[in-house]
Amino acid sequence: MTQGMGVSTSDPSAVPPLVESRGGTGRERAASGPPASGTPEPRDRAGGGRYERVNWWDLSGAVNDTTKLLVCGGIAGAFSKSCTAPLARLTILNQLQGTNAVPGWEASAARTSIVSSLRRIVATEGVTALWKGNGVTIIHRLPYSAVNFYAYEQIMNVLDDAMSTLKMDANGDPTNTAMTVGFAQRLIAGGSAGCIACTLTYPLDLIRTRLAAQTTVKHYNGIVDAFMKILRDEGARGLYRGLKPTLIGVGPNLALNFAAYETLRNHLQALDHGLHPMVVHMASGSAAAVVSATATFPIDLVRRRMQMRDATKGDSFSSVFKRVLAKEGITGLYRGILPEFAKVAPGVAITYTSYAFLKRLAGVDTGRL
């Protein structure tokens, strides 16, 4: 089966060498591919001028498929987040309008255009402020995205096996009418994977929100300082403030995201349109992002408010939700949705496209994503 970029990842020759050979003998050996044993010969460390092709993904089989998938997912997520970090910060600032959590960021700022708001951040805080909190975002996104993608693929494998056994013949073998992958299966796998990844990495997400919400008044000086102060002032439970509404939002968001993406991608791939596979990944990812963001944005807004202690002690998700609705109306639940669209559409597209490319480069073909 071909994967993502239209190249069979099960064929090692389809993956370009990551280190180009030099010298007559080395060039000939690079052109002829790796040794029959599949283990690349060591380089000449004595400086004799002979360089062998080195595939860093497959050094003596030291890197297994599980590690490759985790690395691919982590890098894809971190790269995407870095590309869209300015819009992510703008979304957070707009979501926190109506609270006292962002001094100096007046309510009128939420009604200005995206470009004007970004210019305002640059004028008041400098260009680097557009990526404020991105360091912790990358630290969070590497394990989060790695676990998220890997868990999705593994849960899909489990569901595949379970579905195939629902219809058996007299000998206990799956029949030709055995149930296959469906939209509901992708929803279950996507939601479950998102909740697992979110729970494991939640403290980093909370710290990212606190750092991104700082404007001219600073409470935290970096990731470690924020971690220690939250732990000191709010206790260990403070690192998980807002986890419940986060899981309520992440579950359906990623369920819709994964299901919509894979369904749309498979549909587009089945059409005889002549589009490059990368275009298919980008289009499917953008559409899936808009669908999932629209459905779950109010939940995400309430989550951000709770992370910033907009809720009083003992205040529940429903209480904060009702308060926002009463004070700001239905539009208040979608405050910051435009920069969110501008962020997630390219961000999700970049994530899926990067993941497919990296899996092809790593020689891992799972037949999904």
N, C-alpha and C positions, 0 to 999 in steps of 0.2 A: 504494500500500500504506500502511496506517496503521501508525504506529509507537508502541509502548509505551503512551502515555497515551490512545490511542483517537482521536487527532486527526491528520488527514492533514498531515504536515509539508511536503508539496510544495505546499500551498496557503498563500501568505504571509498571507492574511487569517485563518488559523487561529491565528497566533502573535500574542499581545497586544502592543501597543506598549510598549516599555521606557521611553519618555519621553512623558508625556502632554502634548498640545498645550494651549496656553492662548490666550485671545483669540478674537474672533469668527472671523477668517479662518483662524487656525491650527486651531481646533476643527473647522471645516468640512473643511479639507484632511485632518486626521487621520482624520475619519470616512470620507472617500472613499478612503483608502488611499494608497499611495505613487504618484508619478508613473508614467506609462506606461513610461518608460525604465527604471524600477526603481531609479533613483538619487535619493535623497531630496534635496530642495532645502535649501540651507544656511540656518542660523538667522540671524535679524537681529541681528548683533553690535552694531549701533549703539544698541540699547535702544529700538527703535521699538514694542515691545509685541507683535510678531508672532513667534510661536514655531511652528516646524514639527515634525512628528513625526520623531524621530531613532531609527533602528534601529541600535544600536551593533554588531549582528552583521553588518550589510551596508552599511557606509559605502563607497559608490562601488565596491563589489565588492572592496575592499581585503582582506577576510578571506575566504580560500578555504575549501572544505569540509575540507581536510586540517587546517588550523589550528583550525577549529571543533571537529572531532572530538578533536584533541589536548587542547584546552582543556576540553571537556566531560568527557573521561576523567580528566584531572588534578584538576579541581575535585571531581568525584564521589568519587574515591578519598580526597582530603584531607579532605573533609567527613565521610565515613564514619569515617575513622580518628580524627578529633577527637571524634566522638560516643562511640566505644568505647575511648578511650585508657586510662581507669582499669582496665578489665578486661584490656586488652593488657599493661599493666605488671604486674598481678597474675599473669597467665599466665607471664610471663618470670621473676618471682621464684620461683614454684612450680617451674618447670622446672629452676631452678638449685639446688634443694634437694639436699643430699648433696655439695655442693662447698663450697669455702671462698671462693667468689666474691662472696657476699652476707653480709658481717658483720652480725650482729644480727638476721638473719632465720632463726630457729630452725626445725628440721625440723617441730616441732609446729604451726607456722603453716600448713603445707600441709594439715593435717587439719581446720582450722577452716572455717567456712562462708565463702562469698564476701563476704557483708555484714560479717562479723566481721573478715575480713582487710582489707577496705577501710577499716573504722573504725580498725584498728590502724595502717595507713599514715598516716591523718589525725592520729591521736593522737601518733605519734612524729615525723612529718615535716611535718605541716600539709596543708591541703586542696590546695594547688597541687602537692603531691608526686604526686597522682593523675595529673597530666598531665606528670610528669617524663619528659623525652625526647620529648615530643610535638612540640616545635619541629622537631627533626631528622626526626621521623616525617612531618610535613607536607612538609618540604623533599624528603624521599625519595619520598613518595607522589605528589606532583605529577608529576614526570617518569615514575615507575614506572607509575602507573595510566594516564597518557596514552599511553605507549608500548605498554603491555599491551593496552588496548582497541583501539588503532589497528592494532597488529600482528595481533591476532586477526581483525579485520574484513578486512584486506588478505590475510591467508593464506587465509581462507575464500573470498575472491574468486578467488584463484589455484586453489584446490582445486575450486571450482565449474567454472571453465573446463577444468581437467584432466579432471574427471569427465564433463563434457558431451561430450568428444571421444572417450570410450572406445567409444562406439557411433555409427557413422556410416553413412549410406546410400551409394549408389553415387556420388553427387556430392560426397561429403565433408561433407554437412550432418548435424547431430545429428538422430537419429530421435526419435520420440515415446517410445521406451523407453530413452532415454539415462539414465544413472545420476544420481540426485539427492542432495541433502544427507542425510547419515546421521550416526548417533551417532559412528561411528569418525572421520568427517571432523572433527567438532567436537573430539574428543579430540586429534587431531593438531594442529589449529589452536591450541587452548587451551594445550597443553603447550609448543609451539614459541614462542608469544607470551610465555608466562611466563618461559621461559629467556632470551629476548632481553632483556626488560625487567629481569629480575633481574641479569644480568651487567652491564648498563650502569649500574645504580644501587647495586650491592652495597656499596661502602664506606659509604654513608649508612645502610644497614641495620645494618651492623656497629657503627657509632658509636651508633645508636639503642639497640642492645642493651646496649652498655657504659654508656650514660647511664641507661637505665631500671633497670639492675641496681644502681646506687648507692643506698645507704640512708643510714645515719648517717656512713659513711666515704666521703669524696669523693676520687676520683683525677683526675677531669676537671672542668673548669669551662667547660662549654659545648661547642658543636660544633667550633669552630675549635681550641680547646685540645685536645680529644680527638683531632682529626685530626693535629695537629702532634706530640703525644706518641706516638701509635701509630706514626707515620711515623719518629720519632726512635728509639724503643725497639725496634720490631719490623720496621722497614723497609717498603718499598712492598708486599711480600708480606703484611705484617700486616693491611693494609686488605682483603685478600681471604681472610683466615683463615676456613675453613669454607665456602668457595664451592662445592666439589664436593658435599658433603652437602646444601647449600642447593638446588642445581640438581636433585639427586636427589629432593628433597622438593617443590620448586616445580613441576617438570614434571608429575608425576602429579596433584598437588593442583589446579592450574589446569586441567589437562586434564579432570578429573572435574567441577570447578566450572563451567566454561563449558558443557561438554556436558550436565551434569545440569540446569543452569539453563535453557538454551535449549530442551532437550527437554521439561522440565516446563512451561515457559511456553507453548510451542506446543500442548501437550496441553490445558492448562487453557483457553487461548483458543479451542480448537476445541469445547469443551463449552458447552452452552447453560445456563450457571449464573447469569447476570445479575450476576456480580461486577464491581466497578469494576476497570479495568485496573491501577490502582496496587496493589490487593490481590493481583492475580495476580503482579505483579512481586515484591512483598514475600514472598508465600508460596513462590514458586519459588526466590528467592534464599536464603531461610532453609533450605529443604530441601537445596538444593545445597551450602550451607556445611557442614551437619552431615555429609553424605555424604563430602565431600572431606576434612574435618578428621579424621574418624574413621579414614579410610584412611591418612592420611599424618602423623598426630601424632607417632608414635615417631621418624620421620625428623627432624621439626622439633625435637624435644627434643634429639636428639644434635647437631644443628646448633648449637643454643644453647650446649650444653656446650662444643663445640669453639671457638665464638666467644669464650668466656670463658677459654680456655686450660686447660680441664679436661683436655684431652688433652696428654700429654707430647710433646716434640719427636719428630716422625716417627710419632706415633700416628695410625692411620688411622681412618676412619669405622667400619669393622667392629670395630676394637679397642675404641673408646669404646662402641659399641652392646653388645658382649659384656660389658664391664665393668658397665654400667648394669644389664643383665639379671641378671648374677651377684650383684651387691650389693643390688639393689632389687627384683628379680623383674619379672614382666610388668607389675605395677601401676606400677613405676617408669618404664616407657616411656610411661605415660599420666598421669604426674604433671602436674597443672594442666589436665586435659582439661575439667573442669566450667566454670572461668572462660573457657576457650577456646570452648566451646559458647556460653556466654552472650555472648561477644564476637563470634564470627563469624556467628552466626545473624542478629542485627540488623544487624551491620556489612555483610555481603555484600548483605543485602536493601536496605539504604540505598544502597549503591554502585550496584547495578543500577537501582534506582528513580530515583535522582538522575541517572544517566547517560541513561536514557530520557527523563526530563523535560527535561534540558538540551539534548538533541538535538532534541526537539520545539520547544523555545524558539528554538534556533538555526536551525531550518528545514532540518535535515539528516536525510533519510530514507534509511537504508541497508538497511532491511528486516530488520535483525538487532538483537538485544539491546535 
